[in-house]
Amino acid sequence: MAAASGARLRPRERLHTAAEFRRVFRQGLRLDGPLFLLLAARNRSERGRLGLVAGKRLGSAAQRNRMKRLLREGFRRNKPHGGYDLVIVPKAGLAERGFAEVERELRERLRRLAVRRAAARRRPGAAADD
């Protein structure tokens, strides 16, 4: 799962400030699944950005770090099209799952996000910026 040189997640592809996280939590579309909760809010750029939130109740630091590594790599390989800020909140047990399962779940959440965005664009008078 190690990223090749140059294939890592760049600083511009990450959420950095508490205000950025707060905005996604307040305005973002929630897409829940068995392994994690994904929140997505439009941003002003055409680049997707990622933020991860893993509280201590999820396990040891090693387990939380594994969860974050799996999610970062899944995001890196499946970056959403269009400018979305994503916050992912892992659920208990994600650390014991394999990368393929985590990536499959992330792809499904991103697919649902694209479907909701397309549906919002088709509705007259609806905002496409969920």
N, C-alpha and C positions, 0 to 999 in steps of 0.2 A: 504494500500500500504506500510505500515511500514515493514522494513526488520527485520527478526528475528535475534537475536544475532548470530554473526558469519557468517551471510549471506550478509554482506555489501560489498561494493566495496572497495577492499584493495588498499593501496597506489601504489603497484606494477602494478595495473590494470588501472592506470591513467597516462595521459600525464602530465608532470610537467613543462618543460622548454619551453621557446619561440622557441628554436631551434627545439624541437620535433614538435611543432605546425607548424612551417615554413616548415619543411620537408614534412609533410602530405599535406599542402596546395600546395606546389610546385610539388610534385611527385605523389600525391594521385589520385586515380580514383574517379571521381565525379558521385554520384548517387542521382539525384534530385527527390523529391516527393512533394506532396501538403503540408506536415507539416514541413519538414526540408530537408536540404541538408546534405548528408553523404559523407565524403571524407575518402578513405581508402588507406593505404600504408602498404606494408609488413614491418615487423620489424624482428629483429634477434632472437627473442624468439618464443616459441610456445604459448605464452599467448597473448590474445587480450587486448589492452589498449584503454581507452576512454579519449577524450578531448572534452569539450563543450565550445562554443563561443556564447554568447548571449549579443548583443549590446543594448545600451540604447534605440534605436529606437523601440525596441520590446515592450516596456511598462515599468511599474513601477518595482522596485526591487522585489516586491512580485510576480508579474507576471513572471519575468525572473527566479526567484528562483523556482517557480512551474514548469516551463518548464524544468529546469535542473533536478529537482527531478524526473519528469516523465521519462525523457530520461535516467537518471542514472539507475532507477529501470528497465526500459525496457532492457537496456544493461546487467544489472546484471542477469536477467532471461533468456536472449538469447545470451549469449556470443558467438562470432564467433569462429569457429574451425580454428586452424592455427594461426600464429602470424601476426595479423593486428593491426596497430594503426588506430583508427577511430577518426575523428573529426566530430562532429555534430553541424550544425548551424540551430537553430530553425527558423521558419517563424512566422510572425504575426498570432495570433489566436490560436496557439498551446496551450496556457495556458487555453483556454476555452474547450479544448477537454478532453475526459475521457481517463483513462489509457489504456483501451482496444483498443481504436482507435490508440493511439500512439504506443502501442506494436505491433499491426497489421502492421502498416506502417514500423516499424523498422524491423520486420521479413521479410517483402517484400524486403526492401533494402538489407538485409543480404542474402536473397535468390538470388537476382540479382547479388550480389558480388560473390557468389559461382558459379553461372552460367558463369559469365565472366571469372573467374579464371580457370574453367574447360575448357572453349573454348580456352583460351590462351595456356593451356597445350597441347591441341590437334593440334594446328597450328604448322607446322614445322618451326623451326627457330624463333618462337615468344617467348618472355620472359614471364614466368609465374608470375613474380613479378611485377604486374601492378603498 
